[in-house]
């Protein structure tokens, strides 16, 4: 199995800066709209529920 590397959790501001660093343009949506989206639309709880399920049933 491939060795997993830990990724740092970025704040919303750090995520936006990472996008800017990767030359992502904010043409259709403003940075303010992107900030709102990142703050209020995430999949953390959905992903975490799958992780718990997989650990409990040892599915991997």
C-alpha positions as CSV (number, residue, x, y, z in Angstrom):
1,X,0.0,0.0,0.0
2,X,1.2,3.5,-0.8
3,X,2.6,5.5,2.1
4,X,0.2,8.4,3.0
5,X,1.5,11.9,3.6
6,X,-0.3,14.3,5.9
7,X,-1.6,17.4,4.3
8,X,-1.9,20.6,6.2
9,X,-5.4,22.0,6.8
10,X,-5.5,25.5,5.4
11,X,-7.7,28.3,6.6
12,X,-10.1,29.9,4.1
13,X,-7.6,32.8,3.7
14,X,-4.7,30.4,3.1
15,X,-6.8,28.4,0.6
16,X,-7.5,31.6,-1.4
17,X,-3.8,32.6,-1.3
18,X,-3.0,29.1,-2.5
19,X,-5.4,29.6,-5.5
20,X,-3.8,32.9,-6.3
21,X,-0.3,31.3,-6.1
22,X,-1.5,28.7,-8.6
23,X,-2.6,31.5,-11.0
24,X,-6.3,30.8,-10.5
25,X,-8.3,33.8,-11.9
26,X,-11.4,35.1,-10.2
27,X,-13.3,36.2,-13.2
28,X,-16.7,34.6,-12.9
29,X,-16.7,35.0,-9.1
30,X,-15.0,37.5,-6.9
31,X,-12.6,36.6,-4.1
32,X,-15.4,37.6,-1.7
33,X,-17.8,35.1,-3.3
34,X,-15.0,32.4,-3.1
35,X,-14.5,33.2,0.6
36,X,-18.2,32.8,1.3
37,X,-18.3,29.5,-0.6
38,X,-15.3,28.1,1.2
39,X,-16.7,29.1,4.6
40,X,-20.2,27.7,4.1
41,X,-19.8,24.8,1.6
42,X,-17.5,22.1,2.7
43,X,-17.7,18.3,2.8
44,X,-15.9,17.7,6.1
45,X,-18.7,16.0,8.0
46,X,-19.7,13.9,5.0
47,X,-16.1,12.7,4.5
48,X,-15.6,12.2,8.2
49,X,-18.6,9.9,8.4
50,X,-17.2,7.7,5.6
51,X,-13.8,7.6,7.4
52,X,-15.5,6.4,10.6
53,X,-17.4,3.8,8.7
54,X,-14.3,2.5,6.9
55,X,-12.4,2.3,10.2
56,X,-15.2,0.6,12.0
57,X,-15.7,-2.1,9.3
58,X,-12.0,-2.1,8.3
59,X,-12.8,-1.3,4.7
60,X,-9.7,-0.2,2.8
